Amino acid sequence: MLGKLQKLLVASAVTSALLSPMVHAEKWDMPMAYSNTNYHTQNANLFAEAVKVATQGKLDIVVHGGGSLFGGKEIKRAIQTGQAQIGERLLSAHANENAVYGFDSVPFLATSFDESIKLWQAAKPELEKVLAKDNLVLLYSVPWPGQGLYFKKPVDGKSATKGVKFRSYNAATARLSSLMGMQPVQVEAAELSQALATGVVESMISSGSTGYDKKVWEQLTHFYDVNAWLPRNYIFVNKEAWESLDKSTQSIVKGMAMLAEQAGTAKAQQLSDWYISQLAANGMKTAPAQGQLLTDLQDIGKTMASEWQEAAGESAASILSSYKK
C-alpha cells in the first residue's frame, strides 16, 4: 500500500499533467545497482511513473534494476558519457575520485535519520560543485538505515576480527576493514550472495536492508547494530540530457525528485527496525555493539574522520561548518 508521501507524489504528478501540453515523448534509461525488491529501486520506479504522468508522457524514464543494464561500478561513467541519461549509485562508491563523495560515510558523524538529513543539506552545495565537473546534475538522494557489522561468529572487539575476509563497497569500508585487521574484498551488491556462499567474504558492514534482501542468515550468524553511518544513494542526470529538457519539464522533474527524496527517506525510516527484526526472526543473533567492540569502533571512527577532513580539505570544512550550525 502506498504511504502518504507516495500518494502525494502520484497526486502531484496528476496535477502537473493537467497543466502540461501534450508533446513528443523522450525516453531515458535509468540503471540501478539494487534489486527490484529493494526500496530504493521501488522508490525510483514510483518517481519514474510520476514523471511520466506529470509530463503526459513527454519524459518516459525506464528503470533497470539489479545491475541489469550496467553494473554498479559502471553506472556513473555510463551517465557521464551519455550511454544512459539518468542513474542511481551509492554516493560513497566514488570517494576515491573525490573525498567529498564520502561525506556520508564518516563514522559516527551522523548516526540518526535526523542527523543524516541535516548532513545531506549541509553537503549538497559542495557535492553539486563536484558533480558539475563530472558532467552530472543532482536530482535527489535517499539514505540507507544505519550500518551494522555482520559476522559468522561472535565478536567482542577487533582482536577477534584479524584476518577475517570483509566485504568492502567503498573507500570507507575498505579502510575500516584494514584498521580492524581484516582483509577487504571489493564486492558489489549484485555479487554479494555468491561471495558469501563461496566464502569469498565472511563478514561485512551494511544495513539491515542488505542483510534481509540477500538472506545473509544462510551464511552469517551475528549482527551488531552500530549505526556507524547512514550511507546514501543518489540520483543524477547527464548534463546534456538535462539541458535538452525545456524549463517546464525540468521544473516538473525537480518537483517529483523532491517528493521522491521525502518518500524514500520516510520508507527507510519505516523499514529500519523491521529489517533487524527479520534478521532475528531468521535465526541471527542481533545486539547493539558494546564493550570493547564499541570502544574499538569509536577509536577507528576518530582516525577515519580525521583522514576524511584532510582529504576533503576546504570542502570538508565547509560541510562541517554548515552541519554543526
Phi, psi and omega in degrees: 000139181289140174283174183300316181293324179293321176297321178296322178299314180293317180298319179295324178296316180296317179299316179297323181297323181293338182261356186255135177286152176287132181217176180297136184281145174236136182254132173242136173267138182233091177287142177222148185275339189260155188296162181292345178272349181282145186294334176296314180291320177297320178295321178295322176297320178295318177301313181298318179297318181296319179297318180297316179294314185295329179264008183053041177083002180297323177236117182247107180264122181254115183275132178242097184277170172065025180068023186286334179262312173221143175294160184310312184286352180262348192294312184299314180297322180297322179287319179302321185267000176084012177290334170220160188266331186213149180199172178232143179208155171296122186304311186287353176296343182255014184296336177290337177282318180203128185298339178301325179299342183260015183299330184278355184242027173275115187304131174066015175282315177224112188242010177222167179296319179299316179293322179297318179296317180296318179295321178300314180296324179291327186271340186307314181301319179290320180296318181297327176296316180294317181297321179301320178293335180267013178066036184229152177239129180283136174250298180202171180218145178228132181278160166269162170298167180303150184275139176230165182262134178247135177218167175255021177200161175292142182228126182246009179164175184291345176295339181265001185249001183299128177082356180291136179279116193244127179288121175251146179231359175199181182296324182294316181290327176295318179292316177303316179302312181297317181292338177266004178079015180266174179255107181288136177230120181288119180220124176284159183303319183293341183258359190295315183302315180293321180296321178290317183294328183263000178081010177298322171230155181223012176195168179189166167244127182194176179278169173297334179300311180296318179300318180290311182301323185264002179050051187292347177296348177288338179236331186250158189237336188232137175234122178252115182285115186248323189053042182298321175196166176244093182294161183235146162265150177224152183248129186220158186235144171301132186300317180294320178296319179296315183288345177283344178280146175287164186299324180296316180292319176302317181297319179296314181298317178298320179296317179292326178294318178300315180290325178295322177297316179294316181294317180294320179295317178299321180294319179299317178297317181298321186272345190307301181290328181298318180302314182295322177298327179287327174299314180295319181297334180261017169103357179281148173273119182243137181198156174292149172292134182208178177060220184296326179299314180294318178299315179299317181295320179294321177295318178296322178300318179298318178298313183292324178296317179296319180295320180294317179300321179292319182290321183273346172057231183298327178296319177297317180299318180295315180297312183293323178298315179292320182295322186273357178295000000 
